[in-house]
Amino acid sequence: MIIDKDLVLELDMAMPNDTEADATTTRDLKAAGVGGSGSLWATAIVTTKPTAGTGVQAKFYFSANDSDWEDVFTGDEIAIADATVGKVLACFALPPDVLRYIKGALKSSGDCSTGKASLLIAHEPVKSL
């Protein structure tokens, strides 16, 4: 998988402690030249296995103005026992009418803060690392 730095939402984001946490970066898909292409995939992948907690899930949000966010995709909660390195937490095709901005988030059940995941936009579906 080739990673385009303009499409990374966050690399090795720490999983939160029994809450939801947004990635630190939002991406302007129009500025990156990819808005509305219909051939991109929002992806979240475990990069460090958590040693505690019960589950983790990835979420993605779109916005037309970078301030009013709409939850557009929530992945299934993955049990910590299954959250191994390379496990895909979420992967979904961006719709052709995608709004301009995208951001990702991780939500956990329990203290999963020893784990990490990368959130990015890929040019093809990602099955695993």
C-alpha positions in Angstrom: 0.0 0.0 0.0 1.4 3.4 -1.0 0.6 6.2 1.5 0.0 9.7 0.1 1.0 12.2 2.8 -1.8 14.5 1.8 -4.4 11.8 2.6 -3.1 10.8 6.1 -5.5 11.6 8.9 -3.2 10.3 11.6 -0.4 7.8 11.8 -0.1 5.7 15.0 -2.9 7.5 16.9 -3.1 6.4 20.5 -6.4 4.6 21.2 -8.4 6.5 23.8 -9.3 5.5 27.4 -13.0 4.5 27.4 -14.0 7.5 25.2 -14.0 8.8 21.6 -11.0 10.8 20.4 -10.6 12.7 17.0 -7.5 12.4 14.9 -5.5 15.6 15.1 -5.7 16.2 11.3 -8.6 16.9 9.1 -8.1 16.8 5.4 -9.5 19.1 2.7 -10.2 16.6 -0.1 -10.8 19.4 -2.6 -7.3 20.9 -1.9 -5.8 17.4 -2.2 -7.5 17.0 -5.6 -9.6 14.0 -4.7 -13.0 15.2 -3.7 -15.8 13.4 -5.4 -13.7 10.8 -7.2 -15.6 7.9 -5.9 -12.5 5.7 -5.9 -11.0 6.3 -2.5 -11.3 4.4 0.7 -11.3 5.7 4.3 -9.3 3.2 6.3 -8.3 2.6 10.0 -5.6 0.0 10.7 -4.2 -1.3 14.1 -0.5 -0.5 14.3 0.1 -1.4 18.0 -2.0 -4.0 19.7 -3.7 -2.7 22.9 -2.9 -4.7 26.1 -6.1 -3.8 27.9 -9.6 -2.6 27.3 -12.5 -4.6 25.8 -13.0 -3.1 22.3 -12.2 -0.4 19.8 -13.8 1.0 16.7 -13.1 3.6 14.0 -15.4 6.4 12.9 -15.3 8.9 10.0 -16.9 12.3 9.7 -17.5 14.6 6.7 -18.1 18.4 6.7 -18.8 21.0 4.1 -17.1 23.8 6.1 -14.6 22.1 8.5 -16.7 22.9 11.6 -20.1 21.2 11.3 -19.4 17.4 11.2 -21.7 14.6 10.1 -21.0 11.0 11.3 -20.9 9.0 8.0 -19.3 5.7 8.9 -18.9 3.8 12.2 -17.0 0.5 12.0 -18.0 -2.5 14.1 -16.4 -2.6 17.6 -13.5 -5.0 17.4 -12.7 -7.0 20.5 -9.2 -6.3 21.9 -8.3 -10.0 21.5 -8.8 -9.5 17.8 -7.2 -6.1 17.5 -3.8 -7.4 16.3 -1.3 -5.4 14.3 -2.5 -5.0 10.7 -6.2 -5.6 11.7 -8.5 -3.3 9.6 -10.9 -1.5 12.0 -12.7 0.1 9.1 -12.5 0.4 5.3 -15.3 2.0 3.3 -15.5 3.7 -0.1 -15.9 7.4 -0.1 -19.1 8.3 -2.0 -18.8 10.4 -5.2 -20.7 13.2 -3.5 -18.4 13.3 -0.5 -18.3 16.6 1.4 -15.1 18.6 1.2 -13.5 17.8 4.6 -12.9 14.4 6.3 -11.7 13.5 9.8 -11.4 10.2 11.6 -11.8 9.2 15.2 -11.2 6.2 17.5 -13.7 5.0 20.2 -12.8 2.5 22.8 -14.5 0.5 25.5 -12.1 0.4 28.5 -8.6 1.7 28.6 -7.1 0.8 25.2 -4.5 3.6 25.4 -1.5 1.2 24.9 -2.8 0.5 21.4 -2.4 2.6 18.3 -4.0 2.8 14.9 -3.4 4.7 11.7 -6.3 6.5 9.9 -5.9 7.4 6.2 -7.4 7.6 2.8 -6.3 4.8 0.5 -6.5 4.5 -3.3 -7.8 0.9 -3.0 -9.6 -1.2 -0.3 -7.2 -2.3 2.4 -7.7 -5.9 3.8 -4.7 -5.9 6.2 -1.2 -4.5 6.5 
